[in-house]
């Protein structure tokens, strides 16, 4: 071991004087308060580092809270979007049902109108046929009467048929 080497403690040994100077330097530095100053500077640096760590932890906590808030808002927005989509689908379905009902109603109205027009046309045609038949019957009766009057004879069957023409035509 070199610590117990006698040559080390010889006054001509430069290492001894370096050790003494170093010890004196530390003693003067200690008396001048350099260690307290260095210690307080290190304590201040440690406090600043601890403050920065606390601030970082606080910011991390705030970021986590914001993240959770945003996740909640996203879930809420997705729920609103689903609700809006469902409402839109229901509205579209309702509008489709209403349109189909209006279409069926429109078709029924047009069908009824067509049936009325057909019925009117049939009634008009029937009336025209009856009128034509009445004219023909009247013309035939006129011819028969004119021939009968010209011949001067009477037929009881013809007289009876002529009497019934008026009631049958109406």
HELIX and SHEET records of a PDB file:
HELIX    1   1 UNK A    6  UNK A    9  5                                   4    
HELIX    2   2 UNK A   14  UNK A   32  1                                  19    
HELIX    3   3 UNK A   34  UNK A  151  1                                 118    
HELIX    4   4 UNK A  156  UNK A  169  1                                  14    
END                                                                             
